[in-house]
Amino acid sequence: MSLFANHFIYRYMVLSRSKILRDSDGRTIIFMILFSIVFGVVWGLLAWDTMQPFPEADLMVNERFAIPMGLSLDQIAYVGVLFYTKDAYGNRLVHWPSVVGIGIQSVFIGISITIILIFGFKCYQETNKIAMNASERRARIQSQLFYALVFQTLIPICLIHIPASIVYAVAAMDSSNEYFGQFLSISVCLYPALDPLPNFFIIKSYKKAIKDFFKTLRYRLLCQKMPSVSPNGTLSRPWDLSNNTSLF
């Protein structure tokens, strides 16, 4: 999510022709890359410190997963949160490292989404200004890039963060179910495949390239000749012998 936040910030600076970007483009890009790296390192260290295995979690994993699957605990590696444990008398206790870890990660996610919303709105305003003052072609391209970025941000939110939030919420209410985790695993796997699709279907040049590719593939599979373009710009179909017309 830090990468998506950087996308929106950089996009806004490009649209607004920011002085910072004009004077130090290279340093700005390096700073953004370092920000994402630090964000990821802190996130990983936080997960390692607050979500690593501990005796009560080992017991739960062993009872609910290892034994039913015919495995031993030393064959399993896991990372996760367990909000509640029980003492020797069966009393429920809050496992504070898990609560603190999820709380801090939630703050990180909130900061990232807030940046996206703020700079997304600013990008929308700048895009409208460009549409009023620039050429139609440039305004159309900027609009396509903006909406592609919006959809590329909605995809990870819908496939990763909302399902993960549901998993954490039901775990916090002590009513978790393994199917929630399975759904999250599936949605996370779908993300890399679905993430580039907005570019393909929103940006006109990409969409045209895809259409042309599949048209060419169809002609080759059917052993047909490719349509030729006549000098006057019309598209003729030499395989159509029923008439000698040219189609646009």
Salt bridges, closest charged atoms under 4 A:
ASP23 OD2 - LYS19 NZ 2.75
GLU126 OE2 - LYS129 NZ 3.62
GLU136 OE2 - ARG140 NH1 3.67
ASP174 OD2 - ARG92 NH1 3.01
ASP212 OD2 - LYS208 NZ 2.88
